[in-house]
């Protein structure tokens, strides 16, 4: 019996982080450069069918890479200069 497993494009945290950066960069920030987290997580989880684990790993990687800064409440992120430079 052969089992087929669908490949997950965001299983790699680096790929997930880059996709989350693309999403965040496309969002118009509100007050003080804030990007409400639902503007990032909804497209990733719903539209792109990323898993919650892939989302979390991507967010963590983006923060580790210095691309995102996340408020301690988890309600919004800001792109850092390093993150913005990815799109220059």
Phi and psi in degrees as a GROMACS rama.xvg file:
@    title "Ramachandran Plot"
@    xaxis  label "Phi"
@    yaxis  label "Psi"
@TYPE xy
-103.247  132.326  UNK-2
-109.371  129.26  UNK-3
-104.104  127.392  UNK-4
-113.721  125.283  UNK-5
-69.9468  133.292  UNK-6
-70.9908  145.517  UNK-7
-108.114  110.105  UNK-8
-64.0466  -19.637  UNK-9
-111.205  17.6701  UNK-10
-66.5504  -28.3032  UNK-11
-81.7296  120.228  UNK-12
-56.165  -32.3238  UNK-13
-65.7266  -42.1719  UNK-14
-65.499  -41.3231  UNK-15
-64.0798  -42.3164  UNK-16
-62.3617  -42.7338  UNK-17
-65.691  -38.9986  UNK-18
-67.3612  -41.1408  UNK-19
-62.4767  -36.5507  UNK-20
-64.7244  -42.6039  UNK-21
-59.1761  -44.6222  UNK-22
-62.418  -50.321  UNK-23
-61.7627  -38.8228  UNK-24
-65.8426  -28.4729  UNK-25
-81.6507  -10.685  UNK-26
-88.804  137.314  UNK-27
-76.0665  116.143  UNK-28
-66.1301  153.676  UNK-29
-101.668  -154.895  UNK-30
-40.1318  127.357  UNK-31
58.569  30.0108  UNK-32
76.7249  13.8102  UNK-33
-72.9295  138.867  UNK-34
-121.122  111.875  UNK-35
-60.474  135.295  UNK-36
-60.4801  -30.2503  UNK-37
-67.8887  -21.2691  UNK-38
-72.9575  -16.794  UNK-39
-102.729  -45.3223  UNK-40
-73.7695  -34.4028  UNK-41
-62.1229  -51.5154  UNK-42
-60.514  -39.0215  UNK-43
-66.8542  -48.3139  UNK-44
-77.6147  -41.9069  UNK-45
-89.7821  -55.4742  UNK-46
-74.0976  -40.2531  UNK-47
-96.4059  -4.95459  UNK-48
59.8027  32.7602  UNK-49
-71.803  152.326  UNK-50
-85.7202  160.778  UNK-51
-58.3754  -37.5096  UNK-52
-66.509  -39.8887  UNK-53
-65.6476  -40.2409  UNK-54
-60.495  -49.9189  UNK-55
-62.0524  -44.3388  UNK-56
-63.0644  -38.0182  UNK-57
-66.8399  -44.0699  UNK-58
-61.2504  -47.0975  UNK-59
-60.0617  -42.0552  UNK-60
-66.3146  -41.384  UNK-61
-61.8547  -38.1218  UNK-62
-68.526  -45.4077  UNK-63
-59.2429  -38.1153  UNK-64
-75.984  -7.98588  UNK-65
79.833  20.1087  UNK-66
-87.1908  -33.6514  UNK-67
-118.473  152.373  UNK-68
-123.536  127.451  UNK-69
-110.411  133.784  UNK-70
-64.5817  147.055  UNK-71
-57.8849  -24.7705  UNK-72
-77.3792  -16.9598  UNK-73
78.9405  9.30837  UNK-74
-87.6894  -18.3299  UNK-75
-153.718  161.099  UNK-76
-125.368  165.242  UNK-77
-131.643  142.198  UNK-78
-77.2114  136.161  UNK-79
-84.9293  173.006  UNK-80
-62.3031  -39.6667  UNK-81
-60.5878  -41.6627  UNK-82
-66.4187  -41.856  UNK-83
-65.4539  -35.9767  UNK-84
-63.5656  -20.8936  UNK-85
-61.6643  -23.3692  UNK-86
-106.522  8.00982  UNK-87
